[in-house]
Structure formats: structure tokens, C-alpha cells
Amino acid sequence: MTKPVTMYTTTWCGFCAGTKRYLKSKGIEFTEVDIEKNPEFAEKIEELTGGFRTVPTLDIGGTWMVNPSRKEIDAALQA
């Protein structure tokens, strides 16, 4: 069973673009939420990061990850 993946991003974030490419290269489907267009989600990101709007932030099956590495993403997908 595949875990649901939600990725919180902005349009100008280079790390977001790289993470999207990585997920797509692995065939991982994800929902993308632009926190600038959806400010209610930006508040959640601020809660997770101590007041910052750090992206990419991912929710992988209920596990929240702030700017994760590829290794961390892979581990969360397999856990």
C-alpha cells in the first residue's frame, strides 16, 4: 500500500523543484500545496518549524518532514 504524500511548496523554491523531480522519478504520486496561495497551510508549516515557512515540507502518511533529504524521504516511504 502506498502512503499518501503531500508536499507544501512555493513557486520560487529551488529545493521544492528538486524534491518534486525526485518524487516523480521514483513514480511517487503526491499532492502539491502552494503555501502562498493557501495561507492556512502556511500557518501549519510555521507551527512545525518554530515560526518559519520552510519548504519543502512533506507529509508522508502522517510523518511530517521539513526540507528532507532523499534518504529521509525514502525511509519515510518505506516505514
Buried (B, 14 or more C-beta within 10 A) or exposed (E): EEBEBBBBBBEEBEBBEEBBEBBEEEEBEBEEBBBEEEEEBBEBBBEBBEEEBBBBBBBBEEBBBBBBEEEBBBBBBEE
